[in-house]
Each structure stands twice: as C-alpha cells, then as structure tokens.
C-alpha cells in the first residue's frame, strides 16, 4: 500500500491503452519506455493504469469508469501529473484536466519537455522551441482556464476570444521568426559541412540510449556527454577520427524513438542532415534490450522517411556485457527454445550475420571486441576513400592491428 507522504520528486501516474494495434505485452513495453522518459524528465511513476479501448473516447480518451478510478487515485495520493502514452487532442486534454484537476501531459509533450531540458546550444534550443510552439498552437484555448468563469451574454462575448486570438497571432509570429532563424543557421551549417572537405563522413545512428555517445568517446578519444537517460545527446557532435592511419569524420546524432513527435522530426531537419550527407552509417543497437529488433525497425522507418535507408550501413550490436539470455531448466520439457533464450553466439547465426556480410558485437563501455570493430570500420571507410582519392590508395593498406 502506498504511503501518503511528501516526496521531493514530482509524483506521476501513467495511462496506456490496449487495442488492436498493441496488445497487453506491447502496451506494457510502451509504458516501460514512458516511465523511463518520465524519470529522465525528473518525475517518479507512482502507478500505471491500462484499459482495453478499441476506439478512444473522443472526450476523455479512456472510458468513464477507468477515469473515475484514476481520479480517485489522483485525489487520494495527491498526484500532480498524469501522462498518457498516446497523443491527446486539445479537447481531450482540456476535459481530462477538468476531471482530474492535475497537470495532463501526453507522450509528445513529455518528449518535448525532455528536449527542452537537454538542449545546450542556441541551435538546439531554437529547434526545440519551434517544436513546442507548433505543439502549443492548437491547444491555446485549453490554457485560458481563467475565462471559464465568464458566461455568455451581453457584453461577455468579446474579450476572451480576443485574448486567445491575440495569443495565437503572437505564437504564429514566433513560429515564423524561429523558422527564419533556423533557415539562417541551416545555411551556415550547410556551409560548415561543405568546408569539411572530401573526408569520408560516418554517422552514428540508432535508438535513444543505445550507447552511441559512449562509442563516440571511445573511438574519437573525446568527451561527448553520455548518460544512462533518454536523449542525453541532442546536439550533433562531429569529430575527426583516425583508425590506422586513415582519417574520417564521425558524427554522433540525436537518438530516435517510437512515436517520435512529427514536430521534432521537422524542426531537427538540419541535425538529420548529418545523417543524410554521411557516406557510411553505423547503426548502433542495444542488444541487451528485450525488444531491440523493434528498435531496429523504428530506426529503419525514420531513416526511410529521411531518404537514407539505402546508404551503406554497419550494424553494431552494443552492450553485450549486459545481455543475459533466458535459461531453460533441464527438467522443463514444456518450454521451447525461442529468441529469448538465444546466446550472443546464437544471434550471430541468424539474420544478423547476413547484414552487409557481418554484424559487429561489442561493449563500448567495457571496450570488448573494439579491435574487430575498428578493423571493420577501417575496411568500409577505406572502400569509400579509395574511390574518392584513387591516387593515394597505397597510403592505406589493409588494416594493421593498433595494439
């Protein structure tokens, strides 16, 4: 039983649904991810609610009975924030706030809040601010709760609507200004990319929190910020890396996530240009995550949306030190071996070994199998380099072990 006491962190309740598109297992997985997002944003999840809903309630998203159950819990334990795993319409958000008398967020607004916390440079802050305003614009009427005390009638029809329309105009003007500012920065960044010369460009891509920044630090011997939280890296970092004696540029990009807000994909267009203009992609995967294959599919979908799915790609399965397969007891005759029971060696014999001829299995944190990783990256970069600089092919022989 939960204790009713004052806590330092922000107490949060999560709400998800089970429907034809996501069964109970999938819903729980999404809520696990939403809980990690909440932790990243500075909240502590007190309870999770789920409901089977084929068609969301147009007024409150979940059904009346479930809403009453949530409301009772929110009141009893003085919950300040309720977060829905799916995007709410402005009307749903307003209606739910009236019922629960708490701050109501959805997955999109939570991700936007994390991005706002994580943005370090002026460019990243501008991109996040643009995404936030575009999300806010259709929800402005829901924010004018002080107008609810007014009622219709003579002399009561003008001021509220005028105030809202004024705010809409301010927000639209701000959006236009931010877009103009981003266009200017995009041109500057395009010029910077053009000034990097003809060096081969390699980009780290992958789901959020798979260890891209840690791998970047190990390869480039730099100090890119890395943390076991979602979206630790927002700003693209580019480093010159030399493997053997072969130089190339390596960029660490923002991590992807399922249900990524469309506002963020659009506002981070220039950041994703690093991926578009790369010659080689290193698709980093957290093999210790139970649903890493779905993460791969999500990343591939976004890569397809930005027209980069056909680029040369190396699959890099990271965190092998944290991978623990499920075991089958000797006397358990009923359980059949499945992917959950695969060892790393078993995985190597699956489709992974057919991706570009070879998949790489490493631990960036513990520096396991990094020589094999460097060798493969060297070979792939060299293939691109010698087509670009055929006259100095002799400078870069076959890979020589660096140890």
PyMOL commands that set and color helices and strands:
alter all, ss='L'
color gray80, all
select helices_A, chain A and resi 24-41+64-76+90-100+107-118+122-137+140-143+145-149+159-194+212-220+262-267+269-276+292-305+320-322+339-341+344-348+351-354+370-388+390-395
alter helices_A, ss='H'
color red, helices_A
select strands_A, chain A and resi 10-18+43-52+81-84+103-106+201-206+237-243+246-252+280-286+312-318+360-361
alter strands_A, ss='S'
color yellow, strands_A
deselect
rebuild
show_as cartoon
